[in-house]
Every structure is written in structure tokens, then in C-alpha cells.
């Protein structure tokens, strides 16, 4: 897949995620699950997954911007994949992915929320939505579940 385009990468990750499932995880555990699962997908395709990778560009305020995952193929060929994993609509994530795409990366935004994205998504970024089920718990944090075949 190192020579594949954005749509092929998104289709492949969706297919992988549609085989995954979990039940009763907290929000931080869900993020770790998706980070780990995406890294496993990358490894199965010959990619190395690097977490919290700085973008070469800085914000106007001088702060570094970190990508959740940046995948590089072990062959050294092909384009890198930049991935953000979010529960909400973080426009900062969309901005980072747009910048990564402008630098030549394939940009994927993995959102684990049932809420729609209200911001326009540029054609250089592909959205993958994990349709998470949420259960309110009276004496603790909400719990989340992902049934099989629930990513689109």
C-alpha cells in the first residue's frame, strides 16, 4: 500500500476497524484502543507507527503541533500517513491534517463519535467515523462500546 492514495488508505483502515470491537471502556481507554489498533493495522501493512510526531510547521503562537500518529513505510517508499484520533470535532486536528496533506502526507481523521462534523472537510483529508455507543454510569465516567462493522 505504500503507493496507494488517500481513498485506498481510508478504505483499508475502515475495513480493519470494522473487524475490531470493545465494550465498556472509558474515554481515555477508547483513545488508547484506537491508537493501538491503528498501529497494528499499520504494522500489518509494513508501516512503522510513530506517536506524537511534531509537524514541521509551527502555530502562529510558536507552539509545536503534534500529530497523534504518523506512519512511515519500512521500505522507505510511498507517502507518509498522518492520523488524528478524536472524540469531538477539534478544528485544531483538522488544521494539523490539512497542513500535513499540504506537506505531502495522506491525512486521515479517525473520529469516535456519533456527532456530525459541522466544519467543511477539505478533499485532502479523509474522515473515518467510528459509531460508538455510549452508556451513562451514575457513579463513574461514561462507558463506550464499539460493535463490529460500525466504522464508516
Long-range contacts (C-beta under 8 A, 24 or more apart in sequence): 1-45, 1-46, 1-73, 1-78, 2-46, 2-73, 2-75, 2-77, 2-78, 2-79, 3-77, 3-78, 4-78, 5-106, 6-106, 6-107, 6-108, 6-124, 6-126, 7-126, 9-81, 9-106, 9-108, 9-126, 10-108, 10-126, 10-128, 12-41, 12-45, 13-38, 13-41, 13-108, 13-110, 13-128, 14-128, 14-151, 14-152, 16-41, 16-44, 17-41, 17-110, 17-128, 17-130, 17-151, 18-148, 18-149, 18-150, 18-151, 19-148, 20-146, 20-148, 21-145, 21-146, 21-147, 21-148, 22-144, 22-145, 22-146, 23-143, 23-145, 23-146, 24-135, 24-143, 24-144, 24-145, 25-143, 25-144, 25-145, 26-141, 26-142, 26-143, 26-144, 27-87, 27-141, 27-142, 27-144, 30-87, 30-112, 30-132, 30-144, 30-146, 31-85, 31-87, 31-112, 33-146, 34-85, 34-110, 34-112, 34-130, 35-68, 35-69, 35-85, 38-69, 38-83, 38-85, 38-110, 39-69, 42-69, 42-71, 42-81, 45-73, 46-73, 46-74, 46-75, 47-71, 47-72, 47-73, 47-74, 47-81, 48-72, 48-73, 48-74, 55-96, 55-99, 55-100, 55-103, 56-103, 57-99, 57-103, 65-92, 65-96, 65-99, 67-96, 67-100, 70-100, 70-105, 79-104, 79-105, 79-106, 80-104, 80-105, 80-106, 81-105, 81-106, 81-107, 81-108, 82-106, 82-107, 82-108, 83-107, 83-108, 83-109, 83-110, 84-108, 84-109, 84-110, 85-110, 85-112, 86-110, 86-111, 86-112, 86-113, 87-111, 87-112, 87-113, 88-113, 88-115, 89-113, 89-115, 89-117, 89-118, 89-119, 91-119, 94-119, 94-121, 94-125, 97-124, 97-125, 98-122, 98-124, 98-125, 101-125, 112-144, 112-146, 128-152
